Amino acid sequence: MRYVAMSALLVLGLTSAAVAEDMSREWPASPAQANRPGMIPASLPTDAQAMQGAGAIPALPLEVQHQGDIAYINGGIGDEEEAQLKDTGKSYNLHLLISAVTGEYVSDTHVRVLDSKGNEVLSVDNAGPYLYAKLPPGRYTVEAANATSGTAKKATVSVSDKGIAREHLAFNE
């Protein structure tokens, strides 16, 4: 066994004193021997066990998107996305939270933002659970239709150049 493993390392060009020393160790003959110093464990963790904790792959950063002159960011699933939203939230003057009435986050919602004249200024599919937008000061109507519940919500918000307008849209499931 040692010969085959060492040969593979030589073919790959992975030789060093440390590798040679590691390869000189024996595999344990039984699980009871696996805990002896210098022994390689008899069993390795399963993929599910290896994915827990520090071995998890971090989420990609949320991307700022634009529709016309309106910048927005959408997401918030997972700790990394939620932290990013908190860090950048002050840059957006409209904050929408989309959830079920029970408090669970909802993300399969179509959101439209209409200005005071009824013109659509923003339309986002699969919005949520957080949707932040930079809007010019004014009065807006937010329309949201949730695909899971088959229900819709409507809210009026006033956005200023200072401060943040917050709206929580809670859907029955």
PAMIKOL-373894 format. One record per residue: residue number from 1; residue in three letters; chain; y, z, x of N, C-alpha, C, O in turn. Coordinates in nm, 3 decimals, padded with zeros to 5 digits, m for minus. Atoms other than C-alpha are relative to their C-alpha. Layout:
<nodes>
i:aa:ch:n_Y:n_Z:n_X:ca_Y:ca_Z:ca_X:c_Y:c_Z:c_X:o_Y:o_Z:o_X
NUM:Ala:A:Y:Z:X:Y:Z:X:Y:Z:X:Y:Z:X $
...
</nodes>
This chain:
<nodes>
i:aa:ch:n_Y:n_Z:n_X:ca_Y:ca_Z:ca_X:c_Y:c_Z:c_X:o_Y:o_Z:o_X
1:Met:A:m00.119:00.000:00.083:00.000:00.000:00.000:00.125:00.000:00.087:00.220:m00.074:00.060 $
2:Arg:A:m00.115:m00.006:m00.089:00.241:00.088:00.280:00.022:m00.135:00.067:00.137:m00.177:00.083 $
3:Tyr:A:m00.009:00.128:m00.069:00.168:m00.241:00.455:00.065:m00.106:m00.089:00.153:m00.179:m00.042 $
4:Val:A:m00.056:00.100:00.092:00.249:m00.456:00.147:00.147:00.027:m00.026:00.228:m00.065:m00.024 $
5:Ala:A:m00.139:m00.034:00.027:00.571:m00.269:00.071:00.087:m00.026:00.122:00.197:m00.080:00.109 $
6:Met:A:m00.076:00.023:m00.122:00.686:m00.281:00.433:00.015:m00.149:00.026:00.120:m00.193:00.071 $
7:Ser:A:m00.008:00.145:m00.018:00.604:m00.654:00.450:00.105:m00.060:m00.091:00.178:m00.150:m00.051 $
8:Ala:A:m00.100:00.050:00.095:00.815:m00.715:00.140:00.140:00.030:00.051:00.229:m00.055:00.038 $
9:Leu:A:m00.131:m00.035:m00.053:01.108:m00.534:00.299:00.036:m00.087:00.120:00.152:m00.126:00.135 $
10:Leu:A:m00.026:00.086:m00.115:01.074:m00.739:00.618:00.038:m00.140:m00.046:00.129:m00.200:00.010 $
11:Val:A:m00.033:00.133:00.053:01.076:m01.064:00.417:00.141:00.000:m00.055:00.215:m00.098:m00.037 $
12:Leu:A:m00.134:m00.008:00.056:01.391:m00.948:00.238:00.105:00.035:00.104:00.225:00.032:00.075 $
13:Gly:A:m00.094:m00.035:m00.106:01.549:m00.845:00.567:00.058:00.139:m00.018:00.169:00.167:00.027 $
14:Leu:A:m00.049:m00.133:00.029:01.582:m00.485:00.457:m00.064:00.103:00.092:m00.117:00.204:00.045 $
15:Thr:A:00.062:m00.095:m00.092:01.461:m00.310:00.767:00.107:00.090:00.059:00.217:00.046:00.092 $
16:Ser:A:m00.084:m00.096:m00.070:01.618:m00.001:00.909:m00.087:00.120:00.028:m00.197:00.132:m00.025 $
17:Ala:A:00.078:m00.120:m00.032:01.502:00.328:01.052:m00.019:00.084:m00.126:m00.126:00.141:m00.146 $
18:Ala:A:00.009:m00.082:00.121:01.578:00.502:00.720:m00.102:m00.058:m00.097:m00.180:00.017:m00.157 $
19:Val:A:00.096:00.064:00.090:01.380:00.247:00.517:m00.141:00.020:00.054:m00.233:00.051:m00.022 $
20:Ala:A:00.132:m00.016:m00.060:01.090:00.264:00.760:m00.050:00.144:m00.018:m00.168:00.167:m00.044 $
21:Glu:A:00.039:m00.140:00.017:01.094:00.644:00.739:m00.040:00.026:m00.146:m00.140:00.092:m00.172 $
22:Asp:A:00.033:m00.017:00.142:01.100:00.634:00.355:m00.135:m00.063:m00.032:m00.213:m00.006:m00.108 $
23:Met:A:00.124:00.071:00.030:00.813:00.384:00.350:m00.120:00.068:00.063:m00.233:00.042:00.022 $
24:Ser:A:00.113:m00.066:m00.063:00.602:00.604:00.574:m00.052:00.115:m00.085:m00.159:00.170:m00.057 $
25:Arg:A:00.045:m00.107:00.090:00.580:00.863:00.294:m00.111:m00.053:m00.090:m00.115:m00.172:m00.123 $
26:Glu:A:00.112:00.034:00.087:00.269:00.864:00.080:00.040:00.015:m00.146:00.123:00.100:m00.180 $
27:Trp:A:m00.013:m00.020:00.145:00.263:00.819:m00.297:m00.085:00.119:m00.035:m00.192:00.137:00.025 $
28:Pro:A:00.082:m00.116:00.035:00.138:01.138:m00.462:m00.131:m00.044:m00.066:m00.133:m00.140:m00.143 $
29:Ala:A:00.131:00.030:00.058:m00.229:01.134:m00.556:m00.008:00.048:m00.144:m00.087:m00.005:m00.222 $
30:Ser:A:00.003:m00.053:00.137:m00.160:01.336:m00.872:00.139:00.052:m00.035:00.221:00.076:00.054 $
31:Pro:A:m00.130:m00.054:00.039:00.137:01.459:m01.077:00.028:00.136:00.061:00.144:00.168:00.087 $
32:Ala:A:m00.019:m00.132:m00.059:00.082:01.807:m00.932:00.057:m00.011:00.141:00.131:00.076:00.186 $
33:Gln:A:m00.049:00.018:m00.137:00.152:01.671:m00.583:00.140:m00.060:00.003:00.204:m00.062:00.108 $
34:Ala:A:m00.129:00.069:00.002:00.469:01.492:m00.696:00.116:00.089:00.037:00.219:00.039:00.081 $
35:Asn:A:m00.110:m00.091:m00.029:00.683:01.802:m00.647:00.005:00.046:00.145:00.095:00.122:00.182 $
36:Arg:A:m00.002:m00.037:m00.141:00.596:01.842:m00.280:00.117:m00.071:00.068:00.145:m00.186:00.036 $
37:Pro:A:m00.111:00.064:m00.072:00.892:01.774:m00.047:m00.046:m00.129:00.067:m00.154:m00.134:00.126 $
38:Gly:A:00.029:00.127:m00.064:00.901:01.415:00.075:m00.088:m00.091:m00.081:m00.119:m00.202:m00.037 $
39:Met:A:00.088:00.082:00.083:00.683:01.284:m00.208:00.083:m00.075:m00.104:00.182:m00.023:m00.154 $
40:Ile:A:m00.063:00.079:00.104:00.789:01.009:m00.449:m00.062:00.041:m00.132:m00.185:00.054:m00.139 $
41:Pro:A:00.055:m00.046:00.128:00.752:01.117:m00.815:m00.107:m00.095:m00.052:m00.098:m00.217:m00.035 $
42:Ala:A:00.109:00.079:00.056:00.434:01.001:m00.988:00.044:m00.082:m00.119:m00.009:m00.190:m00.143 $
43:Ser:A:m00.048:00.077:00.115:00.623:00.891:m01.297:00.152:m00.009:00.008:00.219:00.086:00.046 $
44:Leu:A:m00.143:00.022:00.001:00.969:00.747:m01.327:00.049:00.008:m00.143:m00.031:m00.011:m00.235 $
45:Pro:A:m00.049:m00.010:00.138:01.197:00.794:m01.631:m00.009:m00.134:m00.072:m00.002:m00.240:m00.010 $
46:Thr:A:00.002:00.121:00.081:01.171:00.546:m01.915:00.140:m00.058:m00.005:00.236:00.008:00.034 $
47:Asp:A:m00.132:00.062:00.011:01.457:00.302:m01.979:00.093:00.084:m00.086:00.210:00.098:m00.052 $
48:Ala:A:m00.084:m00.082:00.089:01.584:00.523:m02.264:00.050:00.124:00.073:00.165:00.163:00.057 $
49:Gln:A:m00.042:m00.118:m00.075:01.589:00.828:m02.036:00.101:m00.037:00.108:00.197:00.037:00.131 $
50:Ala:A:m00.090:00.041:m00.108:01.760:00.638:m01.756:00.138:m00.036:m00.052:00.236:m00.023:00.021 $
51:Met:A:m00.128:00.043:00.056:02.035:00.514:m01.989:00.088:00.119:m00.042:00.208:00.102:m00.062 $
52:Gln:A:m00.076:m00.115:00.043:02.142:00.867:m02.087:00.088:00.050:00.113:00.053:00.038:00.231 $
53:Gly:A:m00.087:m00.065:m00.097:02.431:01.037:m01.914:00.075:m00.096:00.089:00.125:m00.198:00.042 $
54:Ala:A:m00.085:00.073:m00.094:02.600:00.901:m01.605:m00.046:m00.142:00.026:00.031:m00.221:00.079 $
55:Gly:A:00.050:00.134:m00.025:02.381:00.590:m01.589:00.044:m00.103:m00.102:00.014:m00.221:m00.086 $
56:Ala:A:m00.040:00.093:00.105:02.537:00.435:m01.902:00.108:m00.095:00.052:00.188:m00.058:00.138 $
57:Ile:A:m00.099:00.100:m00.039:02.744:00.120:m01.864:00.128:00.024:m00.077:00.123:00.037:m00.199 $
58:Pro:A:m00.125:m00.026:00.071:03.113:00.179:m01.945:00.041:m00.120:m00.087:00.007:m00.234:m00.059 $
59:Ala:A:m00.047:00.105:00.091:03.273:m00.015:m02.230:00.108:m00.083:00.068:00.180:m00.034:00.155 $
60:Leu:A:m00.107:00.085:m00.049:03.499:m00.308:m02.154:00.132:00.046:m00.061:00.132:00.095:m00.174 $
61:Pro:A:m00.128:m00.042:00.058:03.869:m00.235:m02.202:00.036:m00.086:m00.121:00.003:m00.205:m00.127 $
62:Leu:A:m00.047:00.073:00.118:04.020:m00.332:m02.537:00.107:m00.099:00.043:00.189:m00.070:00.130 $
63:Glu:A:m00.094:00.106:m00.036:04.218:m00.652:m02.518:00.115:m00.005:m00.099:00.094:m00.003:m00.221 $
64:Val:A:m00.117:00.018:00.086:04.573:m00.680:m02.651:m00.004:m00.143:m00.051:m00.016:m00.238:00.027 $
65:Gln:A:00.004:00.132:00.062:04.576:m00.970:m02.896:00.136:m00.029:m00.064:00.216:00.062:m00.086 $
66:His:A:m00.128:00.041:00.059:04.864:m01.166:m03.048:m00.023:m00.095:m00.116:m00.110:m00.182:m00.111 $
67:Gln:A:m00.013:00.098:00.108:04.934:m01.343:m03.375:00.148:m00.025:m00.014:00.223:00.061:m00.062 $
68:Gly:A:m00.144:00.027:m00.001:05.269:m01.512:m03.347:00.066:00.097:00.096:00.027:00.109:00.212 $
69:Asp:A:m00.073:m00.097:m00.082:05.511:m01.249:m03.219:m00.057:00.141:m00.009:m00.005:00.233:00.054 $
70:Ile:A:00.056:m00.133:00.023:05.291:m00.958:m03.327:m00.114:00.027:00.099:m00.212:m00.047:00.105 $
71:Ala:A:00.106:m00.045:m00.091:05.088:m00.779:m03.059:m00.078:00.110:m00.072:m00.020:00.194:m00.141 $
72:Tyr:A:00.081:m00.105:00.061:04.797:m00.565:m03.174:m00.123:00.026:00.085:m00.163:m00.055:00.169 $
73:Ile:A:00.123:m00.039:m00.067:04.492:m00.383:m03.047:m00.090:00.060:m00.107:m00.044:00.133:m00.194 $
74:Asn:A:00.094:m00.036:00.105:04.180:m00.319:m03.252:m00.127:00.056:00.063:m00.177:00.000:00.160 $
75:Gly:A:00.125:m00.056:m00.051:03.876:m00.098:m03.192:m00.004:00.150:m00.016:00.044:00.205:m00.115 $
76:Gly:A:00.009:m00.145:00.003:03.806:00.263:m03.113:m00.140:00.052:m00.018:m00.159:00.170:m00.050 $
77:Ile:A:00.138:m00.045:00.010:03.428:00.274:m03.120:m00.042:00.047:00.139:m00.042:m00.031:00.234 $
78:Gly:A:00.040:m00.057:m00.128:03.311:00.504:m02.842:00.116:00.074:00.066:00.233:00.050:00.036 $
79:Asp:A:m00.100:m00.085:m00.066:03.491:00.752:m02.620:00.098:m00.079:00.085:00.217:m00.048:00.087 $
80:Glu:A:m00.088:00.077:m00.088:03.627:00.493:m02.375:00.107:m00.074:m00.079:00.224:m00.072:m00.041 $
81:Glu:A:m00.097:00.073:00.081:03.792:00.280:m02.645:00.099:00.095:m00.065:00.219:00.067:m00.072 $
82:Glu:A:m00.089:m00.097:00.063:03.931:00.585:m02.822:00.101:00.054:00.100:00.219:00.072:00.067 $
83:Ala:A:m00.091:m00.049:m00.105:04.079:00.714:m02.494:00.104:m00.106:00.034:00.221:m00.074:00.055 $
84:Gln:A:m00.095:00.107:m00.029:04.236:00.374:m02.425:00.104:m00.012:m00.110:00.222:m00.033:m00.082 $
85:Leu:A:m00.094:00.006:00.111:04.393:00.369:m02.770:00.101:00.114:00.007:00.220:00.094:m00.018 $
86:Lys:A:m00.091:m00.114:m00.012:04.539:00.716:m02.717:00.100:m00.023:00.112:00.217:00.014:00.101 $
87:Asp:A:m00.089:00.026:m00.114:04.681:00.607:m02.380:00.107:m00.104:m00.032:00.220:m00.093:00.015 $
88:Thr:A:m00.093:00.109:00.026:04.846:00.292:m02.518:00.067:00.009:m00.137:00.153:m00.073:m00.170 $
89:Gly:A:m00.047:m00.011:00.138:04.922:00.411:m02.872:00.150:00.005:m00.017:00.202:m00.044:m00.117 $
90:Lys:A:m00.146:m00.013:00.012:05.289:00.487:m02.806:00.071:m00.135:00.005:00.188:m00.145:m00.034 $
91:Ser:A:m00.060:00.134:m00.008:05.351:00.115:m02.746:m00.003:m00.073:m00.134:00.056:m00.181:m00.147 $
92:Tyr:A:00.017:00.065:00.130:05.262:00.033:m03.110:00.061:00.087:m00.108:00.040:00.208:m00.110 $
93:Asn:A:m00.069:m00.079:00.102:05.469:00.136:m03.412:m00.072:00.006:m00.134:m00.023:00.070:m00.227 $
94:Leu:A:00.084:m00.014:00.118:05.198:00.091:m03.677:m00.140:00.039:00.045:m00.202:m00.032:00.124 $
95:His:A:00.134:m00.048:m00.031:04.875:00.291:m03.651:m00.079:00.009:m00.130:m00.043:00.084:m00.221 $
96:Leu:A:00.088:m00.007:00.116:04.600:00.229:m03.906:m00.132:00.062:00.043:m00.186:00.028:00.148 $
97:Leu:A:00.132:m00.056:m00.018:04.285:00.439:m03.927:m00.081:m00.040:m00.121:m00.039:m00.018:m00.235 $
98:Ile:A:00.085:00.048:00.108:04.002:00.292:m04.133:m00.130:00.080:00.005:m00.200:00.081:00.106 $
99:Ser:A:00.120:m00.084:00.003:03.721:00.523:m04.242:m00.058:00.001:m00.141:00.001:m00.051:m00.236 $
100:Ala:A:00.058:m00.031:00.130:03.488:00.615:m04.524:00.064:00.131:m00.047:00.117:00.206:00.036 $
101:Val:A:m00.058:m00.125:00.049:03.606:00.900:m04.750:m00.072:00.120:00.059:m00.017:00.230:00.063 $
102:Thr:A:00.077:m00.108:m00.062:03.334:01.109:m04.583:00.042:00.025:00.145:m00.001:00.123:00.205 $
103:Gly:A:m00.050:m00.019:m00.135:03.511:01.066:m04.246:m00.060:m00.092:00.104:m00.007:m00.102:00.214 $
104:Glu:A:00.059:00.091:m00.098:03.279:00.816:m04.076:00.092:m00.119:00.021:00.153:m00.170:m00.073 $
105:Tyr:A:m00.080:00.116:m00.033:03.460:00.537:m03.897:m00.059:m00.125:m00.064:m00.181:m00.138:m00.077 $
106:Val:A:00.039:00.127:00.060:03.449:00.194:m04.060:00.065:m00.110:00.082:00.182:m00.100:00.120 $
107:Ser:A:m00.058:00.107:m00.081:03.496:m00.130:m03.871:m00.016:m00.138:m00.061:00.029:m00.236:m00.002 $
108:Asp:A:00.023:00.132:00.059:03.394:m00.412:m04.105:00.101:m00.026:m00.112:00.063:m00.050:m00.227 $
109:Thr:A:m00.108:00.010:00.097:03.730:m00.445:m04.278:00.094:m00.114:00.037:00.129:m00.131:00.154 $
110:His:A:m00.101:00.104:m00.020:03.966:m00.739:m04.322:00.135:00.062:m00.036:00.153:00.114:m00.146 $
111:Val:A:m00.132:m00.059:00.021:04.329:m00.624:m04.286:00.106:m00.109:00.005:00.107:m00.193:00.095 $
112:Arg:A:m00.117:00.088:00.002:04.640:m00.818:m04.381:00.125:00.086:m00.006:00.129:00.186:m00.077 $
113:Val:A:m00.129:m00.068:00.004:04.997:m00.703:m04.315:00.101:m00.104:m00.047:00.116:m00.211:00.012 $
114:Leu:A:m00.098:00.091:00.060:05.266:m00.863:m04.531:00.139:00.060:00.014:00.156:00.181:m00.002 $
115:Asp:A:m00.137:m00.049:m00.009:05.643:m00.838:m04.478:00.057:00.020:m00.140:m00.012:m00.003:m00.240 $
116:Ser:A:m00.062:m00.031:00.130:05.887:m00.743:m04.756:00.013:m00.122:m00.091:00.030:m00.107:m00.212 $
117:Lys:A:m00.007:00.124:00.081:05.900:m01.109:m04.872:m00.139:m00.051:m00.039:m00.150:m00.154:m00.106 $
118:Gly:A:00.137:00.039:00.033:05.520:m01.128:m04.903:m00.063:m00.096:00.100:m00.172:m00.147:00.076 $
119:Asn:A:00.055:00.088:m00.104:05.470:m01.338:m04.588:m00.099:00.077:00.087:m00.072:00.189:00.130 $
120:Glu:A:00.099:m00.063:m00.086:05.158:m01.259:m04.390:00.047:m00.005:00.145:00.075:m00.112:00.200 $
121:Val:A:m00.042:m00.006:m00.141:05.254:m01.139:m04.042:m00.118:00.033:00.092:m00.112:00.012:00.213 $
122:Leu:A:00.117:m00.035:m00.079:04.910:m01.018:m03.931:m00.123:m00.004:m00.089:m00.121:00.046:m00.201 $
123:Ser:A:00.127:00.005:00.070:04.552:m01.087:m04.039:m00.110:00.024:00.104:m00.122:m00.050:00.201 $
124:Val:A:00.103:m00.037:m00.097:04.258:m00.921:m03.861:m00.133:00.019:m00.072:m00.145:00.100:m00.164 $
125:Asp:A:00.136:m00.018:00.049:03.888:m00.960:m03.939:m00.068:00.109:00.082:m00.034:00.129:00.198 $
126:Asn:A:00.075:m00.106:m00.068:03.650:m00.677:m03.848:00.092:00.103:00.063:00.071:00.146:00.177 $
127:Ala:A:m00.095:m00.101:m00.048:03.939:m00.434:m03.809:m00.062:00.138:m00.009:m00.142:00.167:m00.098 $
128:Gly:A:00.036:m00.139:00.008:03.881:m00.073:m03.733:m00.094:00.044:00.111:m00.148:m00.038:00.185 $
129:Pro:A:m00.059:m00.099:00.087:03.829:00.197:m03.699:00.149:00.023:00.023:00.216:00.081:m00.063 $
130:Tyr:A:m00.143:m00.010:m00.025:04.173:00.186:m03.537:00.058:m00.140:00.017:m00.001:m00.226:00.081 $
131:Leu:A:m00.075:00.124:m00.019:04.423:m00.099:m03.560:00.144:00.041:00.025:00.208:00.102:m00.061 $
132:Tyr:A:m00.139:m00.029:m00.037:04.757:m00.062:m03.380:00.074:m00.133:00.012:00.021:m00.229:00.068 $
133:Ala:A:m00.079:00.124:m00.006:05.033:m00.323:m03.414:00.145:00.032:00.036:00.197:00.140:00.006 $
134:Lys:A:m00.144:m00.007:m00.031:05.387:m00.381:m03.280:00.070:m00.091:m00.098:00.059:m00.214:m00.090 $
135:Leu:A:m00.068:00.077:00.104:05.596:m00.489:m03.576:00.151:00.018:00.011:00.198:00.123:00.056 $
136:Pro:A:m00.145:m00.021:00.010:05.969:m00.551:m03.616:00.028:00.106:m00.106:m00.050:00.120:m00.200 $
137:Pro:A:m00.032:m00.100:00.103:06.138:m00.270:m03.812:00.006:m00.065:m00.139:00.055:m00.176:m00.155 $
138:Gly:A:m00.002:00.050:00.136:06.095:m00.313:m04.186:m00.105:00.067:m00.086:m00.176:00.157:m00.044 $
139:Arg:A:00.096:m00.051:00.097:05.887:m00.244:m04.492:m00.115:m00.099:m00.012:m00.092:m00.220:m00.027 $
140:Tyr:A:00.118:00.087:00.000:05.532:m00.381:m04.499:m00.103:00.049:m00.103:m00.109:00.168:m00.135 $
141:Thr:A:00.114:m00.031:00.085:05.236:m00.395:m04.735:m00.125:m00.025:00.083:m00.142:m00.132:00.142 $
142:Val:A:00.127:00.012:m00.071:04.897:m00.333:m04.577:m00.109:m00.015:m00.106:m00.124:00.070:m00.193 $
143:Glu:A:00.113:00.024:00.089:04.600:m00.481:m04.762:m00.127:00.003:00.084:m00.136:m00.061:00.189 $
144:Ala:A:00.126:m00.011:m00.075:04.249:m00.393:m04.651:m00.117:m00.015:m00.096:m00.121:00.050:m00.201 $
145:Ala:A:00.121:00.020:00.080:03.917:m00.514:m04.790:m00.121:00.033:00.086:m00.142:m00.028:00.191 $
146:Asn:A:00.117:m00.043:m00.076:03.600:m00.341:m04.673:m00.124:m00.071:m00.049:m00.156:m00.066:m00.168 $
147:Ala:A:00.118:00.080:00.035:03.287:m00.557:m04.666:m00.117:00.089:m00.043:m00.192:00.051:m00.134 $
148:Thr:A:00.113:m00.087:00.033:03.041:m00.266:m04.680:00.009:00.056:m00.141:m00.088:00.052:m00.217 $
149:Ser:A:m00.016:m00.063:00.131:03.183:m00.095:m04.986:00.038:m00.101:m00.108:00.021:m00.074:m00.226 $
150:Gly:A:m00.045:00.099:00.098:03.318:m00.411:m05.151:00.128:00.042:m00.070:00.158:m00.008:m00.178 $
151:Thr:A:m00.123:m00.048:00.061:03.644:m00.229:m05.223:00.121:m00.038:00.085:00.109:m00.075:00.201 $
152:Ala:A:m00.125:00.035:m00.068:04.007:m00.290:m05.132:00.099:00.115:m00.013:00.094:00.193:m00.108 $
153:Lys:A:m00.106:m00.101:00.001:04.303:m00.067:m05.051:00.132:m00.071:00.029:00.135:m00.175:00.094 $
154:Lys:A:m00.134:00.055:m00.025:04.676:m00.134:m05.048:00.093:00.117:00.026:00.088:00.219:m00.043 $
155:Ala:A:m00.096:m00.106:m00.033:04.951:00.074:m04.889:00.131:m00.064:00.043:00.133:m00.175:00.097 $
156:Thr:A:m00.131:00.045:m00.046:05.322:00.036:m04.824:00.043:00.092:00.114:00.035:00.214:00.103 $
157:Val:A:m00.044:m00.077:m00.117:05.455:00.145:m04.484:00.138:m00.045:00.042:00.174:m00.162:00.029 $
158:Ser:A:m00.131:00.030:m00.057:05.801:00.164:m04.335:m00.009:00.017:00.150:m00.042:00.125:00.199 $
159:Val:A:00.009:m00.001:m00.145:05.813:00.076:m03.968:00.141:m00.002:00.057:00.224:m00.084:00.017 $
160:Ser:A:m00.131:m00.002:m00.064:06.112:00.167:m03.754:m00.014:m00.035:00.147:m00.125:m00.048:00.198 $
161:Asp:A:00.006:00.029:m00.144:06.206:00.086:m03.397:m00.025:00.127:00.080:m00.052:00.120:00.200 $
162:Lys:A:00.029:m00.128:m00.064:06.161:00.457:m03.319:m00.106:00.070:m00.083:m00.096:00.075:m00.206 $
163:Gly:A:00.105:m00.072:00.072:05.851:00.652:m03.408:m00.115:m00.091:m00.038:m00.115:m00.211:m00.011 $
164:Ile:A:00.123:00.070:00.034:05.514:00.551:m03.544:m00.030:00.020:m00.148:m00.029:00.133:m00.197 $
165:Ala:A:00.045:m00.007:00.140:05.413:00.469:m03.902:m00.152:00.009:00.004:m00.219:m00.073:00.067 $
166:Arg:A:00.145:m00.020:00.001:05.061:00.599:m03.967:m00.052:m00.012:m00.142:00.009:00.038:m00.236 $
167:Glu:A:00.064:00.015:00.131:04.833:00.504:m04.253:m00.151:00.013:00.019:m00.210:m00.049:00.108 $
168:His:A:00.145:m00.019:m00.001:04.476:00.619:m04.319:m00.056:m00.065:m00.125:m00.022:m00.026:m00.236 $
169:Leu:A:00.064:00.070:00.110:04.270:00.384:m04.535:m00.143:00.049:m00.008:m00.223:00.021:00.081 $
170:Ala:A:00.134:m00.058:00.016:03.960:00.564:m04.666:m00.072:m00.070:m00.115:m00.021:m00.076:m00.227 $
171:Phe:A:00.078:00.076:00.096:03.692:00.367:m04.848:m00.120:00.081:m00.050:m00.181:00.156:00.025 $
172:Asn:A:00.124:m00.056:00.056:03.416:00.489:m05.084:m00.114:m00.087:00.049:m00.097:m00.207:00.068 $
173:Glu:A:00.116:00.079:m00.046:03.071:00.384:m04.968:m00.097:m00.022:m00.112:m00.200:m00.086:m00.092 $
</nodes>
